[in-house]
Amino acid sequence: MVVNLRPESWNVSAAGGLPLLEVRHVTFGYELQPVFFDVCLQLAAGEMVGLLGPNGSGKTTLLRLLSGVLRPTQGEIRLQGRELDRWRRRELARVVAVVPQELHIPFDFTVEQLVALGRLPFVGLLGSYGPQDRARIEAAMQVTGVAALAKRPFNELSGGERQRVLVAMALAQQPRLLLLDEPTAHLDIRYQIEVLELVQRLNREHGLTVLAAMHDLNLAARYFPRLVLFQRGIVADGTPATVLEPRLLSRVYGIAVQVGIVRGTAHFSVVPPGSREAQEAEEEMAALEPPPRVFVMAGGGSGERVMRALADWHIPFLAGVLNMGDSDHTLALRLASRVLTEQPYAPLSQAALEELRTALTTVETLIICPMYVGPGNVALLGEALTAARQGCRVLLVAPETAATEPSDMAFIPDSESQELSLLLARTGIAARDYTGGEATRLVEQLLQAGARVISRLTEVLALSAA
Amino acid sequence: MKIETRTTQESPALATTTATTLADAKAVHVRRRLTPLIFTALLLLLPLTLLAAVSTGSTAIPFATVLQILLDGSHLLHFRESWDPALAIIIWDLRLPEALGAALVGAGLAVAGVLFQGMLRNPLADPFLMGTSSGAALGAVIAFILPLDTTYGLFFSLTPLLAFSGALLTVLLVYAIARVGGRTPVVTLLLAGVVMNALLVAVQTLILTLSPQAQFNLQALFNWLSGGISVNSWWPVVIVGSLIVAGIGGALVLGQVLDAFALGEEGAAHLGLRVEWYKFLLIMLGSLLTAAAVSISGLIGFVGLVTPHMLRLLIGPRHRPLIAASALGGASFLTLADLLARTVIAPAVLPVGVFTALIGAPFFLYLLRQSKKEYRWS
């Protein structure tokens, strides 16, 4: 059922060897707000990779990091084994070329003049164009089919023609890696196909490595043998068959979709809902899967262990409310059945809290991970308390360090209040309480309402599976 | 699941030419063939305007005599002295420095205009955008009100020196203010320029209001502010001339950088340019040219705005030819404007700035209305 258009190029990256481009644990943020955390990605020479993700997911930012315009706040990017920072701009321009989404130029440059600019990294500022440069320019225009337009002003061309000129300019740089930022965003269907066919041809016949941010899932499925789904972090990376997974897509894009192969074609198609049939199909699909009975509250990476373990044990769970950009959010998008989401860095909104309240009534177990609690997310604990009082089983996961304190376990409490304070200490909430005591008080109330403090993951799993 | 099957054209025909754009292609083609012609015309126009400027004035001197005096004086050829020796003095000491000064100022401002328009990717930018004008004006005002004679011997006067320093200091200040975290965003740069302009004009007004000296020199100051070539010796011509010629040379070197800047700063970076460094170089070069010009001419508008604009229409946007053509065109334009300013209501002299504005503004408005949609700030 999996129809892979170019299995061999995918295997190239799987085969290993020195990758052309390697992104190692890159974190990036404008000012103090991180756009994404800990991104890892490898591109082998000759691959053609589509970068998918909703608007604002950080796709363009990732491309700008790869082209060296931005620098990672943490982590490193290596091109041909050398860190990007160590490349001189001009050297870099001979290896990496970028095709922008569109180009407004204020002056009337002709197609030929623009394509010639692509030779700048070779010609230098004082040098002049030699016969070899002329030949390269001519060849770039031939390959992209814009040779006939050479003398025309760029600004008078149609969208598709312009995009091909931009590709020609990039080709004049003789790059090994071509980065494209939504190359089809402003084109009608005919030019979309035309531009992507061109890129595909360059990849197949000229061995150019391609990484393109794409907003059109269907075109991405059709032309790219490897897809990377991005939502402020890499959510999925693989063949269209693995990445274009309906539930994954609906979690990342926030809309239910269907994925299938249209009769007579050889690639996946993604169809948004709209018809009643689509909704019925979705309900049918939902009915096949048991409804999740576990809810995970996490944040800032505190939920990683728990969520991975639940997924390994095939225990379906809900997660939330998580802010976009939180590493737990990225992970939950991949692993959870449904993720309750809040805008980046926003405190929990009333709407999100109501959604959470409804979701909590459908589950039997609530797992609270050892997350930091501040004014923005303290409301989570309030909702947890309500749920606990209504009979939901609440598990407070103790932080990993607290788990290795057997002396506490051996200590036999004298009174109920002493036992409570002991439990409270085991949750370690005091160290993570940034609300001036409110969070600690809520945890104390949770404990009084019957919440249990758990140190071992296996215990969490056993209780969740029950 | 019901999805309608449809066939898409697998490989649509590439390159299709539509009839509507053929006309534009033709225009570009014509422009290509015209370029050498236009350069020839510009190369001829400059000596002619200079000659006209030297021969015209309170005493008209025939072209032939002018040529003879110039060739004789430069020891290239020798003529029997058949002219009034006073004429030689008028030509060598008065008219030629002034005409050359006008030509240099015109060339400097026009090239500065190309630099700023290219760097800011906006055909409406002019050399005074970064606060050069108000900085120069403030410098001039200070020179005028200082209780010193504004002229020291024959060598230099304080006004050009202070105007030059004022202009350069202001631009450096604007640049420093606009620089945030290793970058200088264009919008911040422009805003800083606007604010600095306002501030310096206020300071200038304050000085003029408070200073008792100002009353005496107000007329002279007014003339300076409305622009007029004031050269009465060779020294300023040589100093300003070498600055401007060097500046134009630098601009020609950076021509390719400006071409790349047309793609936007990120596009230029993708072509291997260190954008911030070149932005700094371009600003400094443009400001140096402007400051040098302003120091002997006062504030002359529109030369730097209209000249590059018009020549871009004639020879296309590539910056190396455009810089060369603008230097020649700006020089001829300002020499001519200076000539008219001196002769229209002779013996009275109009400020050249008035002239360039009277010609430049309507012409510019006409261009603006012709092609409104082309001007997008981006």
Interface residues (C-beta under 8 A of the other chain):
Chain A: R64 S67 G68 V69 R89 R90 E91 L92 A93 R94 V96 A97 V98 P100 L103 H104 I105 P106 F107 D108 F109 T110 Q113 L117 G118 L120 P121 V123 L125 L126 G145 V146 A147 A148 L149 K151 R152 P153 E156 L157 S158 E161 R164 Q173 I189 R190 I193 E194 E197 Q258 G260 V262 R263 G264 T265 S269 V271 E277 A281
Chain B: M1 K2 I3 T5 T7 T8 Q9 E10 S11 P12 L14 A15 T17 T18 T21 D24 A25 V28 H29 R32 R121 N122 P123 V253 L254 Q256 V257 D259 A260 A262 L263 G264 E266 G267 A269 H270 L271 G272 L273 R274 R312 G316 P317 R318 E374 Y375 R376 S378
